[in-house]
Amino acid sequence: MAKPVRNSAHPPSPTTRSDLWVAGTEEPDWMVASTDEGAQEMERDEPQGRSVEQRGTRVVDDFVIDDSASDDERMIINMGPQHPSTHGVLRLNLELEGEIVRRVKPIIGYLHTGMEKTAETLTFLQGGTNVTRMDYLAPLHNELCYSLAVEKLLGIDLPPRTLAIRVLMTELNRVSSHLVATATNGMDIGAISMLLYGFRERELILDFFEKTTGLRMNHNYIRPGGVAADLPDGWEDDVSDILERIPAAMDDYEDLLKENPIWKGRTQGVGIITEEECLAYGITGPTLRATGSQWDLRKSQPYSGIEQYEFDVVSGTHGDVYDRYRVRIGEMYQSLRIVEQVANSMPAGDYTTEDRKVSPPPRSRIDESMEALIHHFKIYTEGYKVPEGEVYVAIESPRGELGCYIVSDGGAKPLRMHTRAPSFANLQALPIMMADSLVADTIASIASLDPVMGDVDR
Amino acid sequence: MAQDVTGTEPDDEVGMESIEGEASARLLPQDALLRSVVEPVGSATAERSLGDDVVRIDRSDLAAVAESAKSAGFNMCVDVTAVDYKGVRRTRFEVVVNLLSHQHNRRLRIVTAVPEDDPTVPSLVSVYPGTNFFEREVYDMFGINFEGHPDLTRILMPDDWDGYPLRKDFSVGEVPVQFKESHQVQ
């Protein structure tokens, strides 16, 4: 009985069969071929070209079965869309050879709700309710990006307090989003405590959001022309409470994970992606910075006055899961640093623009002023008209470059509203990260990418 | 505040100068970087729109201008999308490519018009591999074909979906049952 020999350097041993022969118990050929060490042993050196295609800039993601491997070794399994570690409804088509992932194809669209189509039916004022539901872990960044795009088309300037409130809220949102990312990253690799701690501290921020905006998520707080409401009374105490408790809790995370040998063993050298590959595939955010890049839109193309505050761009070296985790932890400290500066230098004044064609008048004015009543009525019924033009605005969301492309035909509703979703582009990193890694490491790679499926599918 | 997003240049036209000696005098931008993108491609014209650099080209030159932009330092393609101008413009679709240069810290938008009767543009996957998903999304939503794309299939909608949802003639709420295959006995 000839067993298939894949690697001549390790010929199958002739003494593996049992010495005691019992009639009728011999294993059939297929079982020997599929369970024997000889068949399961993987070749470390691959045929020329294939790994280049997978790792380099030419990922071919159609499944062409390589004839050199028998069907017993190669299988295609679907991971997701109901897998708990795929962070929502991400489905991965994995081509496995034994326990080694050879090729990956992300399959998305399970959460597609046509938000870009919906945006064409909403006025510019209503649009915020739509975009805030895209990236549900960083809703304020979506709102900010959309608002900046509309404001650029309108050509309006905002009071300094509005800008400061926006920076305060989005940076707090970055902390809460990274807390979830770190928590779920921990959970996926087995550090369940991290999940509990991360969500516990996130509640502090969400409580503050609820107090300020009325909702824990999907705030519709940042709107074209300003923000929906001023910061609540006593916000300074809430923010200083956050600034006190979250860094203290994060020191605990550092004790838990930073030098944890199991954590390091599961994350270091896993899911590696290089800076060159990130640039080729349009991958941004912590994933790009973990490769050593210093690209952060808050520094290079600052928005909403964030250039006034001091902070450092956190970057890694190796581009692996561990470095991405370190970048997120570092960014949380930096964001809290920004929040502290904003809280200490919060300017007085209006929280929305005075332009009553865009920003509705205060409720108290409606009883006194005919113009205020007219403005209120016009804004909430037909909306405001936005000059013709097209604009692309990008900000640094917790997941990378979040862009908003709006085309206005001069009406009250956009002709086209497109969101450049960072998670959508970042998913293209998965085939690069996972090729030739173990199945168990796919979980770590997905978690470190921190995809939000609402952002991917929109 | 709005200017903070893409730089502080004024929103006026790009300074143009014509090249003498060419058969048809062509206007080229004075800005050296833009000029190096636009000059090798015959149909390209540069303009400024609300502080953004926009290059308009014929669709057959899309890959060529992407090549010249990449060699000029625009090392990342951040976005590919499309707009349906049905009833607004004579040429129905527009494909919009957003490029980013880390080196120069600038953005560039490449816009090309695509007619309704032949919605085909060359794919940029060979120049910027990251356009793979974005081109699939545009194909899925607008029915614009990207010639040379390695895997041009639907990405967000189900495979058996009829029509292209982001086209203007695809109305909201048109389709009552989403997965029509699901009730059929196999």
Interface residues (C-beta under 8 A of the other chain):
Chain A: T57 R58 V59 V60 D61 D62 I108 G109 H112 G114 E116 K117 T118 T121 L148 E151 K152 L153 G155 I156 D157 L158 L163 L279 A280 Y281 G282 I283 T284 S293 W295 S300 Q301 P302 Y303 S304 G305 E307 G389 E390 V391 Y392 V393 A394 E401 G403 Y405 V407 D409 L415 R416 H418 R420 F424 A425 L427 Q428 D457 R458
Chain B: M1 A2 D4 V5 T6 G7 S49 L50 G51 D52 N75 M76 C77 V78 D79 T81 V83 D84 Y85 V88 V96 N98 L100 H102 N105 R107 R109 Y128 P129 G130 T131 N132 F133 F134 E137 M141 P150 D151 R154 I155 L156 M157 P158 P165 L166 F170 V172
